[in-house]
Amino acid sequence: MFTSQGPTLRELAAQALSSIEDGYDLLAPKFDHTPFRTPDRMLRAVGDTLRDLGPFDAGLDVCCGTGAGVGALLPLCRERVTGVDFSTGMLAEARASVTGRVGGPAVEWVRADARDLPFSGAFDLAVSFGAFGHFLPAERPRLFAEVGRALRPGGVFAFPIGAPQPLTSPLYWALLGFDGVMRARNLLWRPPFVMYYRTFPLRDVREDLVRAGFTVRLRPLEEFGRRADGSPHWCLVEARKT
């Protein structure tokens, strides 16, 4: 799973026994050498789909990590792109790795909790990649409300979401086992480290988005093909602020 440049088992254990913020501060220098970074293939597929919904003036990457999503937003936005994360270490890596183009949109980095964003009506596009497992289901309404507050009327909140894994899939059991281990860890150890893979089902997510004032549309990401029943393996959720 990890390259020789990635974290050691000891470093991963230290991260897992820390808080979320401290854990990502520790992991930040090697994060891009782990499977946790959003693959470039996914970033390209999302960018290609969003291009048809633009143009956009200002874009926001929620829980930006080391800035991969910010890099994907730069070709889509005309004025500025902002990455927000609560890990100082991740933001430091993002600043070092992502640079704007001459004549392109400005790049900004803001340290903040996604559940308390310091923006109001500032963006017409917001994205997020791979971060929703860090929010418990009860926190989703607040998270979505904060993103909605950061958007202008008619603004789009977009993120990829995968189809549920069938019971016969080894990945289904791997994710189930991971979530079980994390629940046990959080019962026995403090501070908690919230990271679950099976707490973001599309039906519940759609309902929470609608309650937060969004209209929701799904756009298949054909880059990843379709399942035997014809449904896409991955979709882009297009939540538009009404």
C-alpha positions in Angstrom: 0.0 0.0 0.0 2.8 2.4 0.7 5.9 3.4 -1.2 9.4 3.5 0.4 8.9 7.2 0.9 5.7 6.7 2.8 5.2 6.4 6.6 6.5 3.5 8.6 4.3 1.2 10.6 5.5 3.0 13.8 4.6 6.4 12.3 1.2 5.2 11.4 0.6 3.8 14.9 1.6 7.2 16.4 -0.8 8.9 14.1 -3.7 6.5 14.9 -3.2 7.0 18.6 -3.3 10.8 18.3 -6.2 13.2 17.8 -7.3 13.8 14.2 -5.5 17.2 14.0 -2.3 16.0 15.6 -2.4 12.8 13.6 -2.5 14.7 10.3 0.2 17.1 11.4 2.4 14.0 12.0 1.4 12.4 8.7 1.6 15.5 6.5 5.2 15.3 5.2 4.5 11.8 3.9 0.8 12.0 3.1 1.2 12.2 -0.6 3.1 8.9 -0.6 0.1 7.0 0.9 -3.1 5.6 -0.7 -5.0 8.2 1.3 -4.3 11.0 -1.2 -7.0 11.3 -3.8 -5.8 9.7 -7.0 -5.1 12.0 -10.0 -7.5 9.9 -12.0 -10.3 10.9 -9.7 -9.3 14.6 -9.7 -9.2 14.6 -13.5 -12.6 13.0 -13.8 -14.2 15.4 -11.3 -12.5 18.4 -13.0 -13.8 17.3 -16.5 -17.3 17.0 -15.1 -17.2 20.3 -13.3 -15.9 22.1 -16.4 -19.3 21.7 -18.0 -21.0 23.4 -15.0 -18.7 26.5 -15.1 -17.3 29.0 -15.5 -16.5 29.7 -11.8 -15.0 32.7 -10.3 -14.0 31.5 -6.8 -13.5 27.9 -5.6 -13.1 26.4 -2.2 -11.6 23.0 -1.3 -13.0 21.9 2.0 -10.6 19.8 4.1 -7.9 20.4 1.4 -5.1 18.4 3.0 -1.9 18.7 1.0 -3.7 20.6 -1.8 -4.4 18.1 -4.5 -8.0 19.3 -4.8 -6.9 22.9 -5.0 -4.6 22.0 -7.9 -7.6 20.5 -9.7 -9.7 23.7 -9.1 -7.1 26.1 -10.6 -8.0 25.4 -14.2 -11.8 25.8 -13.4 -11.7 29.2 -11.5 -11.0 32.6 -12.9 -10.3 34.7 -9.8 -9.2 32.7 -6.7 -9.0 29.3 -5.2 -9.0 28.7 -1.4 -8.0 25.6 0.5 -9.2 25.2 4.0 -8.0 22.6 6.6 -7.6 22.4 10.3 -4.2 20.7 10.2 -1.3 23.1 10.2 1.0 20.4 8.9 -1.2 19.6 5.9 -1.5 23.3 5.0 2.3 23.7 5.2 2.7 20.9 2.7 0.0 22.4 0.5 1.7 25.8 0.4 4.9 24.1 -0.6 3.5 21.9 -3.3 0.8 24.0 -5.0 1.7 27.1 -6.9 -0.6 29.3 -9.0 -0.1 30.1 -12.6 1.0 33.5 -13.8 -2.1 35.3 -14.8 -4.2 32.6 -13.2 -6.4 32.6 -10.1 -4.9 33.6 -6.7 -4.3 30.8 -4.3 -5.2 31.2 -0.6 -4.8 28.9 2.4 -7.0 29.2 5.5 -6.7 27.2 8.7 -10.2 26.5 10.0 -12.6 23.7 11.1 -15.0 22.7 8.3 -17.8 22.8 10.9 -17.1 26.5 11.5 -16.0 28.1 8.2 -15.0 31.8 8.2 -16.8 32.6 4.9 -20.1 33.9 3.9 -21.3 34.1 0.3 -17.7 34.0 -0.9 -17.6 31.2 -3.4 -19.5 29.8 -6.4 -17.9 26.3 -6.2 -16.9 24.2 -3.3 -15.4 20.7 -3.5 -14.2 18.1 -1.0 -12.3 14.8 -1.6 -12.0 11.9 0.8 -12.7 13.8 4.1 -16.2 12.9 5.0 -15.2 9.9 7.0 -13.9 12.3 9.6 -17.4 13.6 10.4 -19.9 11.6 12.3 -23.4 11.3 10.7 -24.8 13.7 13.4 -22.3 16.3 12.2 -23.2 16.3 8.6 -26.1 18.8 8.8 -23.8 21.4 10.4 -21.0 20.7 7.9 -23.4 21.1 4.9 -24.9 24.2 6.4 -21.4 25.7 6.8 -20.6 24.9 3.2 -23.9 26.4 2.1 -23.2 29.6 4.0 -19.8 29.9 2.3 -21.5 29.6 -1.2 -23.2 32.3 -3.2 -26.8 31.7 -4.2 -26.7 29.2 -7.1 -23.3 28.0 -6.0 -22.3 24.3 -6.4 -21.0 22.0 -3.7 -19.5 18.9 -5.5 -17.9 15.7 -4.4 -17.4 12.2 -5.7 -19.2 9.3 -4.0 -18.8 5.6 -4.7 -21.5 2.9 -5.2 -21.9 0.6 -2.2 -19.7 -2.5 -2.3 -21.6 -5.8 -2.7 -21.4 -8.4 0.1 -19.3 -10.6 -2.1 -16.6 -7.9 -2.5 -13.4 -8.3 -0.4 -13.4 -4.5 -0.1 -16.8 -4.6 1.6 -15.4 -6.7 4.4 -12.1 -4.8 4.5 -14.0 -1.5 5.1 -16.3 -3.1 7.6 -13.4 -4.5 9.5 -11.6 -1.1 9.5 -14.6 0.7 10.8 -14.9 -2.0 13.5 -11.3 -1.5 14.6 -11.7 2.3 14.7 -14.9 2.0 16.8 -13.1 -0.3 19.3 -10.1 2.1 19.3 -12.3 5.1 20.1 -14.0 3.2 22.9 -10.7 2.3 24.5 -8.4 5.3 23.8 -8.6 9.1 24.1 -8.5 11.4 22.3 -10.8 9.9 19.6 -9.7 9.6 16.0 -12.8 9.8 13.9 -12.3 8.0 10.5 -15.0 5.7 9.2 -15.6 4.5 5.6 -19.2 3.3 6.0 -20.9 6.3 7.5 -21.7 8.3 4.4 -24.5 6.5 2.5 -25.9 8.4 -0.5 -29.5 8.3 0.6 -28.8 9.9 4.0 -26.3 12.3 2.5 -28.9 13.5 -0.1 -31.5 14.1 2.6 -29.1 16.1 4.7 -28.1 18.2 1.7 -31.7 19.0 0.9 -32.4 20.0 4.5 -29.4 22.3 4.3 -30.9 24.1 1.3 -29.4 22.3 -1.7 -30.9 20.7 -4.8 -29.1 17.5 -5.6 -28.2 15.9 -8.9 -25.9 12.9 -9.6 -23.5 13.0 -12.5 -21.9 9.6 -13.4 -18.1 9.6 -13.6 -17.9 7.4 -16.7 -14.1 7.2 -16.3 -14.7 4.5 -13.7 -17.1 2.4 -15.7 -20.4 0.8 -14.6 -21.5 -2.1 -12.5 -23.2 -5.2 -13.8 -26.6 -3.6 -13.2 -25.7 -0.6 -15.3 -25.2 1.8 -12.4 -22.0 3.8 -12.3 -19.2 2.8 -9.9 -18.7 6.5 -9.1 -20.9 9.6 -9.3 -20.3 13.3 -8.8 -22.8 14.8 -6.3 -23.8 18.2 -7.7 -25.5 20.0 -4.8 -26.6 23.5 -5.8 -27.5 26.1 -3.3 -31.1 27.3 -3.8 
